[in-house]
C-alpha cells in the first residue's frame, strides 16, 4: 500500500479536530448565560445528522450500493464551521448565532466522516486503529480548547475572540485539503471513491445492497477423501439459513446504549467533581487535566486494538470505571482522605473513561445492518446528545457547584454499566481481524463464514 492511499483518510481524520473544539464550547460555556441557546445548537446538530443519514440511506437505496460522495458533505460542514468563526467577531448576541452553524457542521462532519472511514478502510489489523484516530483528533480538539481558553472563568467576548481564529484556520485548511484531494483523484494518483477492502468493494459493485455477499453458503468440512464433485454436491445440498436480523438489531441497540460511558466524560457532575478534586490537590481549578487523562486513555485503547478485541477493551475499561467509582465513594464515606491514595482511583477513573471512547461508534457501524449503517450511527449520536441536553436543562446554574450529585450519579452509572457489560459479554461476538462482511456474517448466522460449524464449536 502506497502512502498516497492514506491521504483521503487523513483528510477526514483532521476534520474531527474542529468538531472537538465546538463540543468543548458547548460543554463548558456557563448555561445560565445562554439559557435555551446552550442546547438548541446541539439540537441543530441532531437535525443535521438525521438529514445526512437520510441522504445516505436514500442514495444507497436508489443505487443499491454505497456511493462515495462524502467529501462534498464534508466541504459543506467546513463552510458552516467557517461561518461559525465569522460570527464570533461580532457582539454577544450575534456570536451566539455562530454556535448554531457550528452545531450543523458538527452533526454533518461527525456522521459523514465516520461512515466514510468505515466503508473506505482496507481489511487489516490497522482498520479499527485508523478509524479510532477520528476520536483521537476529536479529543485533541477538546483538550486544546479547554486548556487553551479559560472557558469556565473567562469573559464570553474574550473566549469567542480566542476561538474564532481556530474555526477560521481549521476550516480553511480542511477546504484546501479537500481541493488537493479532489485534484489528486482527478489526476489519477488514487481513487478515494472506492473501498480499499477488496471483498467489500466487489460486493458493493454488484449493486444488490450486499445481499449476495451475505447469503449463507456453508463450507463443507475438509478431508483427504473430499473430491471437488463431493464438495460441490455438499454445497448444493446445503439448506439456506435465514439470517438472524433480530439479533443484529438487538446488538445495534446495545452498542447505542453503550455510549453512556462516553457521556460520563462530559457529564457536568463528573466535571464538577474533578474541579473540586483539583482544587484540593493543586490549589487551583486545573480541570483540563481530566481531558488529558481521557485522551491518554484513548491513545492506550487504540494501541490495544492492534492486538486486542474491542469487546474486551470496553468490558475491562467499564469494570475499571465502576471499581474506581466504588473506591472513591468508600473513601468519601469513611472520611479517608490521603491525597496520594485518594487521587489514584480518580486518575484511573478518567483514564479508563477514555480507553474505550471509540468502541461504541466503531461497534455500532460493525454490527448494524449495512443498509442502515448511517442511521444506526445517528442513533448513538442522538442518544449522547440528548443526555447532554438533559444535563444542561436540569442543572442550570448549579452545573459546577453540585457536589452531592456526584455520589447519586455514580451509583446510577455503576448499575447501568454493570448491566451493559453483562449483556455485551454474553451477546457481542469478538470481531478482531475480521472484515466488515465477516463480522456481518458472524452476527447474522452466529458462525464464521470460512469455518465449518463443526470446527467452530470445538
C-alpha positions as CSV (number, residue, x, y, z in Angstrom):
1,X,0.0,0.0,0.0
2,X,1.4,3.4,-1.0
3,X,1.2,6.3,1.3
4,X,-1.0,8.3,-1.1
5,X,-3.8,5.9,-0.4
6,X,-3.9,7.2,3.1
7,X,-4.3,10.8,2.1
8,X,-8.1,10.8,1.9
9,X,-8.4,9.1,5.2
10,X,-6.0,11.5,6.9
11,X,-8.0,14.5,5.5
12,X,-11.2,13.0,7.0
13,X,-9.5,12.4,10.4
14,X,-8.3,16.0,10.8
15,X,-11.9,17.3,10.3
16,X,-12.7,15.9,13.8
17,X,-10.4,18.4,15.5
18,X,-12.8,21.3,14.9
19,X,-15.7,19.1,16.0
20,X,-13.9,18.7,19.3
21,X,-13.4,22.4,19.6
22,X,-17.1,23.1,19.1
23,X,-18.1,20.4,21.6
24,X,-15.8,21.8,24.2
25,X,-17.6,25.2,23.9
26,X,-21.0,23.5,24.3
27,X,-19.8,21.6,27.4
28,X,-18.1,24.4,29.3
29,X,-19.8,27.7,28.5
30,X,-21.9,28.6,31.5
31,X,-25.6,27.6,30.9
32,X,-27.1,30.5,32.9
33,X,-25.5,32.9,30.4
34,X,-27.0,31.2,27.4
35,X,-30.3,29.7,28.6
36,X,-32.0,27.9,25.7
37,X,-29.1,28.8,23.4
38,X,-27.0,26.3,25.3
39,X,-28.8,23.2,23.9
40,X,-30.5,24.4,20.8
41,X,-27.2,24.3,18.8
42,X,-27.0,20.6,19.8
43,X,-30.5,20.1,18.5
44,X,-29.4,21.6,15.2
45,X,-26.6,19.0,15.2
46,X,-29.2,16.3,15.7
47,X,-31.2,17.6,12.8
48,X,-28.1,17.8,10.6
49,X,-27.0,14.3,11.4
50,X,-30.5,12.9,10.7
51,X,-30.6,14.8,7.4
52,X,-27.2,13.3,6.4
53,X,-28.3,9.8,7.4
54,X,-31.5,10.1,5.3
55,X,-29.5,11.3,2.3
56,X,-27.0,8.4,2.6
57,X,-29.8,5.9,3.0
58,X,-31.8,7.3,0.1
59,X,-28.8,7.3,-2.2
60,X,-27.8,3.8,-1.1
61,X,-31.4,2.5,-1.6
62,X,-31.6,4.1,-5.1
63,X,-28.3,2.9,-6.4
64,X,-28.2,-0.3,-4.5
65,X,-24.7,0.4,-3.4
66,X,-22.5,2.7,-1.3
67,X,-21.8,5.9,-3.2
68,X,-18.7,7.9,-2.0
69,X,-19.9,11.5,-2.1
70,X,-18.8,12.1,1.5
71,X,-16.2,14.7,0.7
72,X,-18.8,17.1,-0.8
73,X,-20.7,16.9,2.5
74,X,-17.5,17.5,4.4
75,X,-16.9,20.6,2.4
76,X,-20.4,21.9,3.4
77,X,-19.6,21.1,7.0
78,X,-16.4,23.1,6.7
79,X,-18.3,26.0,5.3
80,X,-20.6,26.0,8.3
81,X,-17.6,26.0,10.7
82,X,-16.1,29.0,8.8
83,X,-19.4,30.8,9.2
84,X,-19.4,29.9,12.9
85,X,-16.0,31.5,13.2
86,X,-17.0,34.6,11.4
87,X,-19.9,35.2,13.7
88,X,-17.6,35.1,16.7
89,X,-16.2,38.5,15.8
90,X,-19.5,40.3,16.5
91,X,-21.1,41.1,19.8
92,X,-22.5,38.6,22.3
93,X,-25.9,38.1,20.7
94,X,-24.5,37.7,17.2
95,X,-21.8,35.4,18.4
96,X,-24.4,33.0,19.8
97,X,-25.8,32.5,16.3
98,X,-22.4,31.2,15.3
99,X,-22.9,28.2,17.6
100,X,-26.0,27.2,15.6
101,X,-23.9,26.9,12.4
102,X,-21.3,25.0,14.4
103,X,-24.0,22.6,15.5
104,X,-25.0,21.8,11.9
105,X,-21.3,21.4,11.0
106,X,-20.7,19.1,14.0
107,X,-23.5,16.7,13.2
108,X,-22.7,16.7,9.5
109,X,-19.0,16.0,9.8
110,X,-19.3,13.5,12.6
111,X,-21.6,11.2,10.8
112,X,-20.1,11.7,7.3
113,X,-16.5,11.3,8.4
114,X,-17.0,8.1,10.5
115,X,-19.1,6.3,7.8
116,X,-16.6,7.2,5.1
117,X,-13.8,5.7,7.1
118,X,-15.9,2.6,7.9
119,X,-16.5,1.8,4.3
120,X,-13.2,3.1,2.9
121,X,-10.6,1.4,5.1
122,X,-8.8,-1.8,4.0
123,X,-9.3,-5.0,5.9
124,X,-6.2,-5.4,8.0
125,X,-5.1,-5.1,11.7
126,X,-5.0,-1.3,11.3
127,X,-8.6,-0.8,10.3
128,X,-10.0,-0.1,13.8
129,X,-6.8,1.8,14.7
130,X,-7.3,4.3,11.8
131,X,-11.0,4.6,12.4
132,X,-10.3,5.4,16.1
133,X,-8.0,8.2,15.1
134,X,-11.1,10.3,14.3
135,X,-12.0,10.1,18.0
136,X,-8.4,10.9,19.0
137,X,-8.4,14.1,17.0
138,X,-11.9,14.9,18.4
139,X,-10.5,14.6,22.0
140,X,-7.4,16.7,21.0
141,X,-9.8,19.4,19.9
142,X,-11.5,19.3,23.3
143,X,-8.2,19.3,25.2
144,X,-6.8,22.2,23.1
145,X,-9.9,24.3,23.7
146,X,-10.3,23.5,27.4
147,X,-6.6,24.1,28.1
148,X,-6.0,27.0,25.8
149,X,-9.1,29.0,26.7
150,X,-10.3,29.8,30.2
151,X,-13.8,28.6,29.4
152,X,-15.2,28.3,32.9
153,X,-14.0,31.7,34.2
154,X,-13.2,33.9,31.1
155,X,-15.3,36.6,29.6
156,X,-17.5,35.4,26.8
157,X,-16.3,38.0,24.3
158,X,-12.7,37.1,25.1
159,X,-13.5,33.4,24.7
160,X,-15.1,33.9,21.3
161,X,-12.2,36.1,20.2
162,X,-9.7,33.3,21.1
163,X,-11.7,30.5,19.4
164,X,-12.6,32.4,16.2
165,X,-9.2,32.0,14.6
166,X,-9.3,28.3,15.3
167,X,-12.5,27.8,13.3
168,X,-11.4,30.1,10.5
169,X,-7.9,28.4,10.2
170,X,-9.0,24.8,10.5
171,X,-12.0,25.4,8.2
172,X,-9.7,27.0,5.6
173,X,-7.0,24.3,5.9
174,X,-9.6,21.5,5.6
175,X,-11.0,23.2,2.5
176,X,-7.5,23.3,1.0
177,X,-7.0,19.6,1.7
178,X,-10.3,18.8,0.1
179,X,-9.3,20.6,-3.1
180,X,-5.9,18.9,-3.1
181,X,-7.6,15.6,-2.6
182,X,-10.0,16.2,-5.5
183,X,-7.1,17.3,-7.7
184,X,-5.1,14.2,-7.0
185,X,-8.2,12.0,-7.6
186,X,-8.9,13.6,-11.0
187,X,-5.2,13.3,-11.8
188,X,-5.3,9.5,-11.2
189,X,-3.0,9.3,-8.2
190,X,-5.6,7.5,-6.2
191,X,-9.3,6.7,-6.1
192,X,-10.9,8.0,-2.9
193,X,-14.4,7.0,-4.1
194,X,-14.0,3.2,-3.6
195,X,-13.5,0.7,-0.8
196,X,-9.9,-0.4,-0.1
197,X,-11.4,-3.7,1.3
198,X,-11.3,-5.7,-2.0
199,X,-14.0,-8.1,-0.9
200,X,-16.3,-5.3,0.2
201,X,-15.6,-3.4,-2.9
202,X,-16.5,-6.4,-5.1
203,X,-19.7,-6.9,-3.1
204,X,-20.5,-3.2,-3.5
205,X,-20.1,-3.3,-7.2
206,X,-22.7,-6.0,-7.5
207,X,-25.3,-3.3,-6.7
208,X,-27.6,-5.5,-4.6
209,X,-27.0,-3.8,-1.2
210,X,-24.6,-6.7,-0.3
211,X,-27.4,-9.2,-0.4
212,X,-25.4,-11.9,-2.4
213,X,-22.3,-11.3,-0.2
214,X,-24.3,-12.1,3.0
215,X,-26.2,-15.1,1.8
216,X,-25.5,-18.2,3.8
217,X,-23.1,-20.7,2.0
218,X,-21.8,-23.2,4.5
219,X,-18.3,-24.6,3.7
220,X,-18.2,-28.4,4.0
221,X,-15.6,-30.0,6.3
222,X,-12.4,-30.7,4.5
223,X,-10.8,-34.1,4.4
224,X,-8.5,-36.1,2.1
225,X,-11.3,-38.1,0.7
226,X,-13.3,-34.9,-0.3
227,X,-13.3,-34.6,-4.1
228,X,-14.3,-31.5,-5.9
229,X,-17.6,-33.1,-7.0
230,X,-18.3,-34.2,-3.4
231,X,-17.8,-30.7,-2.1
232,X,-20.0,-29.2,-4.9
233,X,-22.8,-31.7,-4.0
234,X,-22.5,-30.8,-0.4
235,X,-22.8,-27.1,-1.0
236,X,-25.7,-27.7,-3.4
237,X,-27.5,-29.8,-0.8
238,X,-27.0,-27.3,2.0
239,X,-30.1,-25.7,3.2
240,X,-30.0,-21.9,3.2
241,X,-30.4,-20.5,6.6
242,X,-32.4,-17.4,7.4
243,X,-30.3,-14.5,8.8
244,X,-31.0,-13.6,12.4
245,X,-31.9,-9.9,11.9
246,X,-33.4,-9.7,15.4
247,X,-30.0,-10.5,16.9
248,X,-28.4,-7.8,14.7
249,X,-31.0,-5.2,15.8
250,X,-30.5,-6.1,19.4
251,X,-26.7,-5.7,19.2
252,X,-27.1,-2.4,17.4
253,X,-29.3,-1.0,20.2
254,X,-27.0,-2.4,22.8
255,X,-24.0,-0.6,21.4
256,X,-26.0,2.6,21.1
257,X,-26.8,2.4,24.8
258,X,-23.1,1.7,25.4
259,X,-22.4,5.3,24.5
260,X,-23.5,6.1,28.1
261,X,-19.8,5.6,29.1
262,X,-18.7,8.3,26.7
263,X,-21.3,10.6,28.1
264,X,-19.7,10.3,31.6
265,X,-16.6,12.1,30.3
266,X,-18.5,15.2,29.6
267,X,-21.2,14.9,32.3
268,X,-21.4,18.2,34.3
269,X,-21.4,16.4,37.7
270,X,-18.2,14.5,36.9
271,X,-16.5,17.7,35.6
272,X,-17.6,19.4,38.8
273,X,-16.1,16.6,40.9
274,X,-12.7,16.8,39.2
275,X,-12.8,20.6,39.7
276,X,-13.2,20.1,43.4
277,X,-10.5,17.4,43.5
278,X,-8.1,19.6,41.5
279,X,-8.7,22.4,44.0
280,X,-7.8,20.1,46.9
281,X,-4.7,18.7,45.1
282,X,-3.3,21.6,43.2
283,X,-4.9,24.6,45.0
284,X,-6.4,25.7,41.6
285,X,-9.0,24.6,39.1
286,X,-6.9,22.5,36.7
287,X,-9.9,20.8,35.3
288,X,-8.3,20.4,31.9
289,X,-6.1,17.6,33.3
290,X,-9.2,15.5,33.3
291,X,-9.3,15.7,29.5
292,X,-5.6,14.9,29.2
293,X,-6.3,11.7,31.2
294,X,-9.2,10.8,28.9
295,X,-7.0,11.5,25.8
296,X,-4.2,9.3,27.3
297,X,-6.7,6.5,27.9
298,X,-8.0,6.7,24.3
299,X,-4.4,6.6,23.0
300,X,-3.8,3.5,25.0
301,X,-7.0,2.0,23.8
302,X,-6.4,2.4,20.1
303,X,-2.9,0.9,20.6
304,X,-4.5,-2.2,22.2
305,X,-6.8,-2.6,19.1
306,X,-3.7,-3.7,17.1
307,X,-3.7,-7.0,19.1
308,X,-6.9,-6.8,21.2
309,X,-10.6,-7.0,20.7
310,X,-13.0,-4.1,21.1
311,X,-15.3,-6.2,23.2
312,X,-12.6,-6.9,25.8
313,X,-11.4,-3.3,25.8
314,X,-14.9,-2.0,26.6
315,X,-15.7,-4.6,29.3
316,X,-12.4,-4.2,31.1
317,X,-12.4,-0.4,31.0
318,X,-16.1,-0.2,32.1
319,X,-15.3,-2.6,35.0
320,X,-12.3,-0.5,36.0
321,X,-14.5,2.7,35.9
322,X,-17.1,1.0,38.2
323,X,-14.3,-0.1,40.6
324,X,-12.8,3.3,40.7
325,X,-16.1,4.9,41.4
326,X,-16.8,2.5,44.3
327,X,-13.3,3.1,45.8
328,X,-13.8,6.9,45.6
329,X,-17.3,6.5,47.3
330,X,-15.8,4.3,50.0
331,X,-13.0,6.8,50.7
332,X,-15.6,9.6,50.9
333,X,-18.0,7.7,53.2
334,X,-15.2,6.5,55.5
335,X,-13.6,10.0,55.6
336,X,-10.3,8.6,54.3
337,X,-8.6,11.5,52.6
338,X,-5.0,10.7,51.9
339,X,-4.1,12.7,48.7
340,X,-1.8,10.0,47.3
341,X,-4.3,7.2,48.0
342,X,-7.3,9.2,47.1
343,X,-6.0,10.6,43.8
344,X,-5.1,7.3,42.3
345,X,-8.6,5.9,41.7
346,X,-9.7,9.3,40.5
347,X,-6.9,9.5,37.9
348,X,-7.6,5.9,36.9
349,X,-11.3,6.7,36.6
350,X,-10.9,9.4,34.0
351,X,-8.1,7.4,32.2
352,X,-10.4,4.4,31.8
353,X,-13.2,6.6,30.6
354,X,-11.0,7.3,27.6
355,X,-9.7,3.7,27.0
356,X,-12.9,2.6,25.2
357,X,-14.0,6.1,24.0
358,X,-14.0,4.9,20.3
359,X,-15.6,1.5,20.9
360,X,-19.3,2.4,20.8
361,X,-19.2,4.2,17.4
362,X,-16.9,1.6,15.8
363,X,-19.1,-1.3,17.1
364,X,-22.3,0.4,16.0
365,X,-21.1,0.5,12.5
366,X,-19.7,-3.0,12.6
367,X,-22.8,-4.8,13.9
368,X,-25.6,-2.7,12.3
369,X,-27.1,-3.7,9.0
370,X,-25.1,-2.4,6.1
371,X,-28.3,-0.8,4.7
372,X,-28.7,1.3,7.9
373,X,-25.2,2.0,9.0
374,X,-25.6,5.8,8.9
375,X,-29.0,5.7,10.6
376,X,-27.6,3.4,13.4
377,X,-24.7,5.7,13.9
378,X,-27.1,8.7,14.2
379,X,-28.9,6.7,16.9
380,X,-25.8,6.8,19.0
381,X,-25.2,10.4,18.2
382,X,-28.7,11.3,19.3
383,X,-28.5,9.3,22.5
384,X,-25.4,11.0,23.6
385,X,-26.5,14.5,22.6
386,X,-29.9,14.1,24.3
387,X,-28.1,13.2,27.6
388,X,-26.1,16.5,27.2
389,X,-29.3,18.4,26.7
390,X,-31.0,16.9,29.7
391,X,-28.0,17.6,31.9
392,X,-27.8,21.3,30.8
393,X,-31.5,21.8,31.1
394,X,-31.7,20.3,34.6
395,X,-28.5,21.5,36.2
396,X,-28.8,25.2,35.2
397,X,-26.7,27.4,37.3
398,X,-25.6,24.7,39.7
399,X,-23.8,22.8,36.9
400,X,-20.4,23.3,38.6
401,X,-21.4,23.5,42.2
402,X,-23.4,20.4,43.0
403,X,-21.0,18.0,44.8
404,X,-23.6,15.7,46.2
405,X,-24.9,14.9,42.7
406,X,-21.7,13.0,42.1
407,X,-22.5,10.2,44.5
408,X,-26.0,9.7,43.2
409,X,-24.9,9.8,39.6
410,X,-22.0,7.3,40.4
411,X,-24.4,4.7,41.8
412,X,-26.7,5.1,38.7
413,X,-23.8,4.8,36.3
414,X,-22.3,1.8,38.1
415,X,-25.6,-0.1,37.9
416,X,-26.2,0.7,34.2
417,X,-22.6,0.0,33.2
418,X,-22.8,-3.3,35.0
419,X,-25.9,-4.3,33.1
420,X,-24.4,-3.2,29.8
421,X,-21.1,-5.1,30.4
422,X,-23.0,-8.3,31.3
423,X,-25.1,-8.2,28.1
424,X,-22.1,-7.3,25.9
425,X,-20.1,-10.2,27.5
426,X,-22.9,-12.6,26.7
427,X,-24.0,-11.5,23.2
428,X,-21.4,-9.4,21.4
429,X,-19.0,-11.5,19.4
430,X,-15.3,-10.9,19.1
431,X,-14.6,-9.2,15.8
432,X,-10.8,-8.6,15.9
433,X,-9.1,-9.1,12.5
434,X,-12.4,-9.8,10.8
435,X,-13.6,-7.8,7.7
436,X,-16.9,-6.0,7.6
437,X,-18.6,-8.7,5.7
438,X,-17.1,-11.4,8.0
439,X,-18.5,-9.5,11.0
440,X,-21.9,-9.2,9.4
441,X,-21.9,-12.9,8.6
442,X,-20.9,-13.8,12.2
443,X,-23.7,-11.7,13.6
444,X,-26.4,-12.9,11.2
445,X,-25.5,-16.6,11.3
446,X,-23.6,-16.9,14.5
447,X,-20.6,-18.6,12.9
448,X,-17.5,-17.7,10.9
449,X,-18.3,-17.9,7.2
450,X,-15.0,-19.5,6.4
451,X,-15.1,-22.2,9.2
452,X,-17.5,-25.2,9.3
453,X,-19.8,-25.1,12.3
454,X,-18.4,-28.5,13.5
455,X,-15.0,-27.0,13.7
456,X,-16.0,-23.6,15.2
457,X,-17.8,-25.3,18.1
458,X,-14.7,-27.2,19.1
